[in-house]
């Protein structure tokens, strides 16, 4: 695997003895990845993971709800690297439903094999699959309303992607290498399709094990802004919202617990849906008109000139006013109606022109 530090990438800063007050006061506002050294050292799971894979597996299986879980399974030929086939002709792995305990046992059986299949229990909600595990192994920097997830696999690689949330990833067993890129490097990461993805968010098309600089020349710019974090058992990593990250599991048995959370309102909708609507409504406009709408969005949405409704009486700010539940419901109804009309262009053309 290519260690991008040899090509100019930096190293993620490390902080020790981070408590919740320090995390909220300095780490999160800094909006940069930070290694939280030893954050999960005192977890029972971490202590057992340091002892042996078998000891940790036995502990995890004690909590299992015996529900089937989705796994990713790839042949030995992919060398643990989950990705697309050539020319996006599918993916190089399959998804299967498996018994949770049986999947963990299968991973244990692969230890010692020179070229095992790639197997990954990916993002399983702990409250669903391992009730009570979360009570004994809590992320101390967050409150109990943030639901943890568990990731268990062998030496697999998760391709460079982003999440629409804040993230704390805690290594319980094995070693992990994260390669991180700031959101603004999107142009240099050559994102793949928005809808045909490996597992949720779009991924970079540049493989880090063999970066093709001839095909993806701007990736050198991404490397200049990249940073690498190497974590061992008990270490954690704070990943800010939308930071791209590539994750390598470096040992035959790896366990990670993470928490995603977002500061946005749960009833506000997804920015991804907004992007899809913008692709429909704005991308096909002539360049001059797109430039107009860039200025409009800067003014109303990104508020580059301050509050766009500050000069209006509060009672007359309409959708620009305080986003109350009632106002959000009104806006969703307006948007739903607009989308329905746009799906019937012939009917829209027959409608009389609106009066000025």
GUKEPA-114894 format. One line per 5 residues: number of its first residue (from 0); their letters; for each residue y, x, z of C-alpha. Coordinates in Angstrom, 1 decimal. Example, Ala and Ser with C-alpha at 12.3 -4.5 7.8 and 13.67 -1.06 7.14 Angstrom:
BEGIN
0> AS> -4.5/12.3/7.8 ~ -1.1/13.7/7.1
This chain:
BEGIN
0> XXXXX> 0.0/0.0/0.0 ~ 3.5/1.2/-0.8 ~ 5.6/2.0/2.2 ~ 9.1/1.2/0.8 ~ 10.7/3.6/3.4
5> XXXXX> 9.5/6.4/1.1 ~ 11.7/4.8/-1.6 ~ 14.8/4.3/0.5 ~ 14.1/1.3/2.7 ~ 15.3/1.4/6.3
10> XXXXX> 13.6/0.7/9.5 ~ 14.1/-2.5/11.6 ~ 15.8/-1.8/14.9 ~ 13.7/-2.1/18.1 ~ 14.9/-3.8/21.3
15> XXXXX> 13.0/-3.7/24.6 ~ 13.2/-6.0/27.7 ~ 14.8/-8.9/25.7 ~ 15.1/-12.0/27.8 ~ 16.3/-15.4/26.6
20> XXXXX> 19.9/-14.9/27.5 ~ 20.1/-11.6/25.6 ~ 18.2/-13.1/22.6 ~ 20.7/-16.0/22.4 ~ 23.7/-13.9/23.1
25> XXXXX> 23.1/-10.9/20.8 ~ 19.9/-11.1/18.7 ~ 20.3/-14.5/17.0 ~ 24.1/-14.2/16.3 ~ 23.4/-10.8/14.7
30> XXXXX> 21.5/-12.5/11.9 ~ 19.3/-9.4/11.4 ~ 15.6/-8.8/12.0 ~ 14.8/-7.2/15.3 ~ 11.5/-5.9/16.7
35> XXXXX> 11.1/-7.3/20.2 ~ 9.0/-4.6/21.7 ~ 6.3/-5.8/24.2 ~ 7.5/-9.4/24.2 ~ 3.9/-10.7/24.3
40> XXXXX> 2.3/-7.9/26.3 ~ 1.6/-10.1/29.3 ~ -0.2/-12.8/27.4 ~ -3.9/-13.2/28.3 ~ -4.7/-13.3/24.6
45> XXXXX> -2.9/-9.9/24.0 ~ -4.7/-8.2/26.9 ~ -8.1/-9.4/25.5 ~ -7.1/-8.4/22.0 ~ -6.4/-4.9/23.1
50> XXXXX> -9.9/-4.8/24.7 ~ -11.9/-5.9/21.6 ~ -11.9/-8.4/18.7 ~ -15.0/-10.1/20.3 ~ -13.3/-10.6/23.7
55> XXXXX> -10.2/-12.2/22.0 ~ -12.4/-14.3/19.7 ~ -14.4/-15.6/22.7 ~ -11.2/-16.5/24.5 ~ -9.7/-18.3/21.5
60> XXXXX> -12.9/-20.3/20.9 ~ -12.8/-21.6/24.4 ~ -9.7/-23.7/23.5 ~ -11.0/-24.9/20.1 ~ -10.7/-28.7/19.4
65> XXXXX> -13.5/-28.3/16.9 ~ -11.3/-29.7/14.1 ~ -11.8/-28.5/10.6 ~ -9.0/-26.0/9.5 ~ -7.8/-24.9/6.1
70> XXXXX> -8.6/-21.3/5.2 ~ -7.7/-19.1/2.3 ~ -10.7/-17.2/0.9 ~ -10.5/-14.5/-1.7 ~ -13.1/-12.2/-3.3
75> XXXXX> -13.4/-8.5/-2.3 ~ -11.8/-7.6/-5.7 ~ -8.4/-8.8/-4.6 ~ -8.4/-6.2/-1.7 ~ -6.9/-8.8/0.6
80> XXXXX> -3.8/-9.4/-1.5 ~ -3.2/-13.1/-2.1 ~ -1.3/-13.6/-5.3 ~ -1.2/-15.2/-8.8 ~ -3.6/-14.4/-11.6
85> XXXXX> -2.2/-12.8/-14.7 ~ 0.6/-14.8/-16.4 ~ 0.5/-17.3/-13.6 ~ -2.8/-18.6/-14.7 ~ -3.8/-19.8/-11.3
90> XXXXX> -4.2/-18.0/-8.0 ~ -6.7/-15.4/-7.0 ~ -8.0/-17.3/-3.9 ~ -9.4/-20.7/-3.0 ~ -8.6/-23.1/-0.2
95> XXXXX> -11.4/-24.4/1.9 ~ -11.9/-26.6/4.9 ~ -13.9/-24.9/7.6 ~ -14.9/-25.3/11.2 ~ -12.4/-23.3/13.3
100> XXXXX> -15.0/-21.5/15.4 ~ -17.2/-20.8/12.4 ~ -14.2/-19.3/10.6 ~ -13.5/-17.0/13.5 ~ -17.1/-16.0/13.7
105> XXXXX> -17.2/-15.2/10.0 ~ -14.2/-12.9/10.4 ~ -16.0/-11.1/13.2 ~ -19.0/-10.7/10.9 ~ -16.9/-9.0/8.3
110> XXXXX> -15.8/-6.2/10.6 ~ -17.3/-2.9/9.5 ~ -17.8/-4.0/5.9 ~ -16.3/-1.6/3.4 ~ -15.0/-4.3/1.0
115> XXXXX> -15.2/-7.7/2.7 ~ -13.8/-11.0/1.3 ~ -10.3/-11.9/2.3 ~ -10.3/-14.7/4.9 ~ -7.2/-16.2/6.5
120> XXXXX> -6.7/-19.1/8.9 ~ -3.1/-19.7/8.0 ~ -0.4/-21.4/10.1 ~ -2.7/-23.6/12.2 ~ -0.7/-25.7/14.8
125> XXXXX> -1.9/-24.5/18.2 ~ -1.4/-27.9/19.9 ~ -3.8/-29.4/17.3 ~ -6.4/-26.7/17.1 ~ -6.3/-24.8/20.4
130> XXXXX> -5.0/-27.2/23.1 ~ -3.9/-25.4/26.2 ~ -3.8/-22.0/24.5 ~ 0.0/-22.3/24.2 ~ 0.4/-23.0/27.9
135> XXXXX> -1.2/-19.6/28.7 ~ 0.5/-17.7/25.9 ~ 4.1/-18.8/25.6 ~ 7.0/-17.4/23.7 ~ 9.4/-16.9/26.6
140> XXXXX> 12.6/-16.8/24.4 ~ 12.2/-20.4/23.3 ~ 11.9/-23.7/25.1 ~ 8.6/-25.7/25.1 ~ 9.7/-28.1/22.3
145> XXXXX> 9.1/-25.4/19.7 ~ 5.5/-25.8/18.5 ~ 3.6/-22.5/18.0 ~ 1.2/-21.7/15.2 ~ -1.6/-19.2/15.0
150> XXXXX> -2.7/-17.0/12.1 ~ -6.1/-15.3/12.1 ~ -7.5/-13.1/9.4 ~ -8.7/-9.7/8.3 ~ -6.8/-7.1/6.3
155> XXXXX> -4.9/-9.6/4.2 ~ -1.4/-9.4/2.6 ~ 1.0/-12.3/2.4 ~ 3.4/-11.9/-0.6 ~ 7.1/-11.7/-0.1
160> XXXXX> 8.6/-15.1/0.7 ~ 11.2/-16.8/2.9 ~ 11.1/-19.7/5.3 ~ 13.8/-22.3/5.8 ~ 13.8/-21.7/9.6
165> XXXXX> 14.3/-19.1/12.2 ~ 11.1/-17.3/13.2 ~ 9.6/-15.3/16.0 ~ 6.2/-13.7/15.1 ~ 4.1/-12.3/18.0
170> XXXXX> 1.3/-9.9/17.2 ~ -1.7/-10.6/19.5 ~ -4.3/-8.4/17.9 ~ -4.3/-5.8/15.1 ~ -1.3/-4.1/13.5
175> XXXXX> 1.2/-5.7/11.1 ~ 3.7/-4.3/8.7 ~ 6.6/-6.5/7.7 ~ 8.9/-5.6/4.8 ~ 12.1/-7.6/5.0
180> XXXXX> 14.9/-8.3/2.5 ~ 18.2/-10.2/3.1 ~ 18.7/-13.6/1.5 ~ 21.3/-12.3/-1.0 ~ 18.7/-10.0/-2.6
185> XXXXX> 17.1/-13.1/-4.3 ~ 18.2/-11.9/-7.7 ~ 16.4/-8.5/-7.2 ~ 13.2/-10.1/-6.0 ~ 12.4/-12.1/-9.1
190> XXXXX> 11.3/-15.4/-7.4 ~ 8.3/-17.2/-8.8 ~ 8.1/-21.0/-9.6 ~ 9.6/-23.4/-7.1 ~ 6.7/-25.9/-7.3
195> XXXXX> 3.7/-23.8/-8.3 ~ 3.6/-21.6/-5.2 ~ 1.0/-19.7/-3.2 ~ 1.5/-21.7/-0.1 ~ 4.8/-23.6/0.3
200> XXXXX> 7.9/-21.5/-0.4 ~ 8.4/-19.6/-3.6 ~ 7.3/-15.9/-3.6 ~ 8.6/-12.8/-5.2 ~ 6.8/-11.8/-8.4
205> XXXXX> 7.0/-8.1/-7.5 ~ 3.9/-6.8/-5.8 ~ 4.7/-4.2/-3.2 ~ 1.3/-2.4/-3.6 ~ 2.2/-1.6/-7.2
210> XXXXX> 5.9/-2.4/-8.0 ~ 6.4/-2.6/-11.7 ~ 10.0/-1.2/-12.1 ~ 9.9/-1.4/-15.9 ~ 9.3/-5.2/-15.7
215> XXXXX> 11.4/-5.7/-12.6 ~ 14.1/-3.1/-12.7 ~ 16.5/-4.8/-10.2 ~ 13.8/-4.4/-7.5 ~ 15.2/-1.0/-6.8
220> XXXXX> 18.4/-2.7/-5.6 ~ 16.2/-4.8/-3.2 ~ 14.6/-1.7/-1.8 ~ 18.0/-0.2/-1.0 ~ 18.6/-3.3/1.3
225> XXXXX> 15.1/-3.6/2.6 ~ 13.8/-2.6/6.0 ~ 10.3/-2.1/7.4 ~ 8.9/-3.2/10.8 ~ 5.6/-2.0/12.1
230> XXXXX> 4.2/-4.0/15.0 ~ 1.3/-3.5/17.4 ~ -0.4/-5.9/19.8 ~ 2.2/-7.4/22.2 ~ 5.2/-6.7/19.8
235> XXXXX> 7.2/-9.5/18.2 ~ 9.6/-9.7/15.3 ~ 12.6/-12.0/15.0 ~ 13.1/-13.0/11.4 ~ 16.4/-14.9/10.7
240> XXXXX> 16.7/-17.9/8.5 ~ 15.7/-17.3/4.9 ~ 15.1/-13.6/5.2 ~ 12.4/-12.6/2.7 ~ 9.4/-11.0/4.3
245> XXXXX> 6.2/-9.4/3.1 ~ 3.4/-9.3/5.7 ~ 0.5/-6.8/5.7 ~ -2.3/-7.1/8.3 ~ -3.6/-3.5/8.7
250> XXXXX> -6.8/-4.0/10.7 ~ -10.1/-5.8/10.2 ~ -9.3/-8.5/12.8 ~ -5.7/-9.7/13.2 ~ -4.2/-12.5/15.3
255> XXXXX> -0.5/-13.6/15.2 ~ 1.3/-16.4/16.9 ~ 4.6/-17.6/15.5 ~ 7.3/-20.2/16.2 ~ 9.6/-21.7/13.6
260> XXXXX> 12.7/-23.6/14.5 ~ 15.9/-24.7/12.9 ~ 19.3/-25.4/14.1 ~ 19.9/-28.2/11.6 ~ 19.7/-31.9/12.3
265> XXXXX> 16.2/-33.3/11.8 ~ 17.7/-36.3/10.0 ~ 19.9/-34.3/7.7 ~ 17.3/-33.7/4.9 ~ 16.1/-30.5/3.3
270> XXXXX> 18.3/-28.1/1.4 ~ 15.4/-27.7/-1.0 ~ 15.8/-31.3/-2.0 ~ 19.5/-30.7/-2.6 ~ 18.6/-27.7/-4.8
275> XXXXX> 16.2/-29.9/-6.9 ~ 18.9/-32.5/-7.3 ~ 21.4/-29.8/-8.3 ~ 19.0/-28.5/-10.9 ~ 18.9/-32.0/-12.4
280> XXXXX> 22.6/-32.7/-12.2 ~ 24.4/-29.4/-12.6 ~ 22.3/-26.9/-14.5 ~ 22.6/-28.6/-17.9 ~ 26.4/-28.9/-17.7
285> XXXXX> 28.6/-26.7/-20.0 ~ 29.7/-23.4/-18.3 ~ 33.3/-24.7/-17.8 ~ 32.0/-27.7/-16.0 ~ 29.6/-25.7/-13.8
290> XXXXX> 32.5/-23.6/-12.8 ~ 34.4/-26.7/-11.7 ~ 31.5/-27.8/-9.6 ~ 31.1/-24.4/-8.0 ~ 34.7/-24.8/-6.7
295> XXXXX> 34.0/-28.4/-5.6 ~ 30.9/-27.4/-3.7 ~ 32.7/-24.4/-2.1 ~ 35.5/-26.8/-0.9 ~ 33.4/-29.8/0.3
300> XXXXX> 30.1/-28.3/1.3 ~ 30.6/-24.6/2.2 ~ 34.2/-25.3/3.5 ~ 35.6/-22.0/2.2 ~ 39.1/-23.4/2.8
305> XXXXX> 38.4/-25.0/6.2 ~ 37.7/-28.7/7.0 ~ 38.1/-30.6/3.7 ~ 39.0/-33.8/5.5 ~ 41.4/-32.3/8.0
310> XXXXX> 44.4/-33.9/6.2 ~ 42.9/-37.4/6.3 ~ 43.1/-39.9/9.1 ~ 39.8/-39.9/11.0 ~ 39.1/-43.5/10.3
315> XXXXX> 39.4/-42.9/6.5 ~ 37.3/-39.8/6.2 ~ 34.2/-41.7/5.0 ~ 31.3/-39.5/4.1 ~ 33.4/-36.5/5.0
320> XXXXX> 33.7/-37.6/8.6 ~ 31.4/-37.1/11.6 ~ 27.8/-37.3/10.5 ~ 26.7/-40.1/12.7 ~ 23.2/-41.7/12.2
325> XXXXX> 24.9/-44.7/10.6 ~ 26.9/-42.6/8.1 ~ 23.9/-40.4/7.2 ~ 21.9/-43.6/6.5 ~ 24.7/-44.9/4.3
330> XXXXX> 24.7/-41.6/2.4 ~ 21.0/-41.6/1.9 ~ 21.2/-45.1/0.6 ~ 23.9/-44.1/-1.9 ~ 21.9/-41.1/-3.0
335> XXXXX> 18.7/-43.1/-3.4 ~ 20.6/-45.6/-5.5 ~ 22.1/-42.9/-7.7 ~ 18.7/-41.2/-8.2 ~ 17.1/-44.5/-9.2
340> XXXXX> 19.9/-45.2/-11.7 ~ 19.6/-41.7/-13.1 ~ 15.9/-42.3/-13.8 ~ 16.9/-45.2/-16.0 ~ 19.4/-43.6/-18.5
345> XXXXX> 19.2/-46.5/-21.0 ~ 20.2/-49.0/-18.3 ~ 23.0/-46.7/-17.2 ~ 24.4/-46.5/-20.7 ~ 24.5/-50.3/-20.9
350> XXXXX> 26.6/-50.6/-17.7 ~ 30.3/-51.2/-18.3 ~ 32.5/-48.2/-17.6 ~ 33.9/-48.0/-14.1 ~ 37.6/-49.0/-13.8
355> X> 39.9/-46.2/-12.7
